[in-house]
Amino acid sequence: MGDGGISLDALFETIVERVGAIEGVAAIVLGGSRARGTARPDSDVDIGIYYEADRPFRVQPFHLVA
């Protein structure tokens, strides 16, 4: 990130570890310009989370890892 903060790769790794550990999460995907390889330094980060369809969705576990 250029300012001495956490790198985007490290941030993605942390997100995948924490969100991937939530029961019912089937997949985590990167989208948008970062997935296409066309991101600029000021580009946002688009993350999609796929959840198992046969499970009731609970938002609380996501708040706990945020």
C-alpha positions in Angstrom: 0.0 0.0 0.0 3.0 2.2 -0.1 2.5 4.0 3.2 4.2 1.4 5.4 0.8 -0.3 6.1 -0.1 -3.9 5.3 0.3 -5.0 1.7 -2.7 -5.9 -0.4 -1.4 -9.5 -0.7 -1.2 -9.8 3.1 -4.7 -8.3 3.4 -6.1 -10.7 0.9 -4.5 -13.6 2.7 -5.9 -12.5 6.0 -9.4 -12.1 4.5 -9.3 -15.6 3.0 -8.1 -17.1 6.3 -10.7 -15.4 8.4 -13.7 -15.5 6.1 -12.8 -18.9 4.8 -13.0 -20.3 8.4 -16.7 -19.2 8.7 -19.0 -22.2 8.5 -21.0 -22.2 5.3 -18.6 -20.1 3.2 -18.0 -22.1 0.0 -15.6 -19.7 -1.9 -14.0 -16.3 -1.8 -13.3 -14.6 -5.1 -11.5 -11.4 -6.2 -13.2 -9.4 -8.9 -13.0 -6.2 -10.7 -9.9 -4.4 -11.9 -7.6 -6.2 -9.4 -8.7 -9.6 -10.8 -8.3 -8.4 -14.4 -4.8 -7.0 -13.6 -5.8 -3.5 -14.6 -6.0 -1.9 -11.1 -4.5 1.5 -10.4 -3.1 2.5 -7.0 -6.5 4.1 -6.1 -8.6 1.2 -7.2 -11.1 -0.3 -4.8 -11.1 -4.0 -3.9 -14.1 -6.2 -5.1 -14.5 -9.4 -3.1 -17.3 -11.9 -3.6 -18.2 -14.5 -1.0 -20.2 -17.6 -2.1 -22.2 -19.2 0.7 -23.6 -22.8 0.7 -27.2 -22.6 -0.5 -28.5 -25.2 1.8 -27.4 -23.3 4.9 -29.2 -20.4 6.5 -27.1 -17.3 6.1 -25.9 -15.7 9.3 -24.3 -12.3 9.2 -22.9 -12.3 12.8 -19.8 -14.4 12.0 -18.8 -11.9 9.4 -19.0 -9.1 11.9 -16.8 -11.0 14.2 -14.0 -11.3 11.7 -14.3 -7.7 10.4 
